[in-house]
């Protein structure tokens, strides 16, 4: 199953609302997770089951979608949100990641 | 506190082998699936392999199938990745990650800090 994220790069400002999309090559129900990765750090789980926010993750993050179309939205960008974001399908092996979206100031 | 600590990385020549380990603590290791994910320098994340808690479900990325073998020792709270016939394109930071699945979702909820594998002559 291929995952296509868009855009690959996103330039935004503090306070902006941004949306990243993730398209699966076949239906994966809601077996989709979103991760945030900062330089030199391991990925951090943000959202599971397409829309379930992990404990401790700010409510400005939200996820949606099912089947083949998914989205990650950050409602009001904060300085600490500038990072790279990945979607991942966990419907079936081999699990796959999207190519990533680098969110830059 | 959940901790995953990878080890075993290093510089290795093409065609040689290397064995990675991941030491787990802070949770009941034998109750969770475990995975290896890698990241080549400046590139994105690539799932490498995963193993269920009981070892009855194992998967590999096509890029490593037939060359890498994942295993675990629940008594030692450890995950392993035996990497044979290494190629330069296997150069990456290798992460160990805990997999959690419910009836409606799966995710990798904890990650180690990674161990660097460099394949070069």
HADDOCK unambig.tbl for C-alpha pairs under 7 A between the chains (distance, minus, plus):
assign (segid A and resid 30 and name CA) (segid B and resid 105 and name CA) 6.86 0.50 0.50
assign (segid A and resid 31 and name CA) (segid B and resid 105 and name CA) 5.28 0.50 0.50
assign (segid A and resid 31 and name CA) (segid B and resid 106 and name CA) 6.29 0.50 0.50
assign (segid A and resid 33 and name CA) (segid B and resid 107 and name CA) 6.18 0.50 0.50
assign (segid A and resid 42 and name CA) (segid B and resid 111 and name CA) 6.48 0.50 0.50
assign (segid A and resid 42 and name CA) (segid B and resid 112 and name CA) 6.90 0.50 0.50
assign (segid A and resid 42 and name CA) (segid B and resid 113 and name CA) 5.68 0.50 0.50
assign (segid A and resid 45 and name CA) (segid B and resid 108 and name CA) 6.93 0.50 0.50
assign (segid A and resid 45 and name CA) (segid B and resid 109 and name CA) 5.90 0.50 0.50
assign (segid A and resid 48 and name CA) (segid B and resid 105 and name CA) 6.69 0.50 0.50
assign (segid A and resid 48 and name CA) (segid B and resid 106 and name CA) 6.97 0.50 0.50
assign (segid A and resid 48 and name CA) (segid B and resid 107 and name CA) 6.09 0.50 0.50
assign (segid A and resid 49 and name CA) (segid B and resid 104 and name CA) 6.80 0.50 0.50
assign (segid A and resid 49 and name CA) (segid B and resid 105 and name CA) 4.83 0.50 0.50
assign (segid A and resid 49 and name CA) (segid B and resid 106 and name CA) 6.96 0.50 0.50
assign (segid A and resid 90 and name CA) (segid B and resid 106 and name CA) 6.03 0.50 0.50
assign (segid A and resid 93 and name CA) (segid B and resid 59 and name CA) 5.89 0.50 0.50
assign (segid A and resid 94 and name CA) (segid B and resid 59 and name CA) 6.27 0.50 0.50
assign (segid A and resid 94 and name CA) (segid B and resid 60 and name CA) 6.14 0.50 0.50
assign (segid A and resid 94 and name CA) (segid B and resid 61 and name CA) 5.58 0.50 0.50
assign (segid A and resid 95 and name CA) (segid B and resid 47 and name CA) 6.19 0.50 0.50
assign (segid A and resid 96 and name CA) (segid B and resid 46 and name CA) 6.85 0.50 0.50
assign (segid A and resid 96 and name CA) (segid B and resid 47 and name CA) 5.99 0.50 0.50
assign (segid A and resid 97 and name CA) (segid B and resid 45 and name CA) 6.40 0.50 0.50
assign (segid A and resid 97 and name CA) (segid B and resid 46 and name CA) 6.38 0.50 0.50
assign (segid A and resid 99 and name CA) (segid B and resid 44 and name CA) 5.80 0.50 0.50
assign (segid A and resid 100 and name CA) (segid B and resid 44 and name CA) 6.26 0.50 0.50
